């Protein structure tokens, strides 16, 4: 089987500002590659319960990315509405990003009831 190669481009200025080492940059690239793979799996999944499990894994990668970038770990800054198959309101959640007022579509296959 051929290995999947994902080309991840990072913000060079942020790398400098955060004074990240080469190993830290490599970790961030690997975490982004894992996140992308999870998103690709979510695109192909029909089962709501598996989608929700994949979403939990995706959220975990987002938290790891926050730590790797040396940002405070805060779920309020994770843009959960961007995952594949999410039908939660994007504009409303974008406006509330950083606050604890998330808006969930109750019929969302990923986040709803």
C-alpha positions as CSV (number, residue, x, y, z in Angstrom):
1,X,0.0,0.0,0.0
2,X,1.3,3.5,-0.9
3,X,1.8,5.8,2.0
4,X,-0.4,8.9,2.1
5,X,1.7,12.1,1.9
6,X,0.0,15.3,3.0
7,X,1.7,18.6,2.4
8,X,0.9,20.9,5.3
9,X,1.9,24.5,5.2
10,X,2.2,26.4,8.4
11,X,2.3,30.1,9.4
12,X,6.0,30.9,9.4
13,X,5.6,34.1,11.3
14,X,3.7,32.3,14.0
15,X,6.4,29.7,14.2
16,X,8.9,32.5,14.8
17,X,6.7,34.3,17.3
18,X,6.2,31.2,19.3
19,X,9.9,30.3,19.0
20,X,9.0,26.7,18.0
21,X,11.8,24.2,17.5
22,X,12.1,21.9,14.4
23,X,10.7,19.0,16.4
24,X,7.7,21.1,17.5
25,X,7.0,22.2,13.9
26,X,7.2,18.5,12.8
27,X,4.7,17.6,15.6
28,X,2.3,20.3,14.4
29,X,2.6,19.1,10.8
30,X,1.9,15.5,11.9
31,X,-1.1,16.6,14.0
32,X,-2.5,18.5,11.0
33,X,-2.0,15.4,8.8
34,X,-3.9,13.3,11.4
35,X,-6.7,15.9,11.5
36,X,-7.0,15.9,7.8
37,X,-7.2,12.1,7.7
38,X,-10.0,12.2,10.3
39,X,-11.9,14.7,8.3
40,X,-11.6,12.5,5.2
41,X,-13.0,9.6,7.1
42,X,-15.9,11.8,8.3
43,X,-16.7,12.7,4.7
44,X,-17.2,9.0,3.8
45,X,-19.1,7.9,7.0
46,X,-22.9,7.5,7.1
47,X,-23.2,6.1,10.6
48,X,-24.1,8.8,13.1
49,X,-22.4,7.1,16.0
50,X,-19.2,6.5,14.2
51,X,-19.3,10.2,13.0
52,X,-19.6,11.3,16.6
53,X,-16.7,9.1,17.6
54,X,-14.6,10.5,14.8
55,X,-15.6,14.0,16.0
56,X,-14.3,13.3,19.5
57,X,-11.0,12.2,17.9
58,X,-11.0,15.3,15.8
59,X,-11.6,17.5,18.9
60,X,-8.7,15.7,20.7
61,X,-6.4,16.6,17.8
62,X,-7.5,20.2,18.0
63,X,-6.6,20.3,21.7
64,X,-3.3,18.7,20.9
65,X,-2.7,21.4,18.2
66,X,-3.5,24.2,20.7
67,X,-0.9,22.7,23.1
68,X,1.7,22.2,20.3
69,X,1.3,25.8,19.2
70,X,1.6,26.9,22.8
71,X,-1.9,28.4,22.9
72,X,-4.1,28.2,26.0
73,X,-6.2,25.0,25.7
74,X,-9.8,26.4,25.3
75,X,-12.5,24.5,23.5
76,X,-14.3,27.8,22.8
77,X,-11.8,28.5,20.1
78,X,-12.2,25.2,18.3
79,X,-14.3,25.7,15.2
80,X,-16.3,22.5,15.6
81,X,-18.8,23.5,12.9
82,X,-16.2,23.1,10.2
83,X,-16.1,19.3,10.4
84,X,-17.5,17.3,7.5
85,X,-21.2,16.6,7.7
86,X,-21.8,19.2,10.4
87,X,-25.1,21.2,9.9
88,X,-24.7,23.5,12.8
89,X,-25.0,27.2,11.9
90,X,-21.6,28.4,10.6
91,X,-22.2,32.1,10.6
92,X,-23.7,32.2,14.1
93,X,-20.9,30.1,15.6
94,X,-18.2,32.1,13.8
95,X,-19.5,35.2,15.4
96,X,-19.5,33.5,18.8
97,X,-16.1,31.9,18.4
98,X,-14.1,32.4,21.6
99,X,-17.2,32.6,23.8
100,X,-19.1,29.8,25.4
101,X,-22.3,30.4,23.3
102,X,-22.1,27.7,20.7
103,X,-25.2,27.0,18.6
104,X,-26.0,23.3,17.8
105,X,-28.4,22.2,15.2
106,X,-30.4,19.4,17.0
107,X,-30.6,17.4,13.7
108,X,-26.9,17.7,13.0
109,X,-25.5,14.2,12.4
110,X,-22.3,15.1,14.2
111,X,-23.4,17.3,17.1
112,X,-27.2,17.0,17.5
113,X,-29.3,14.8,19.6
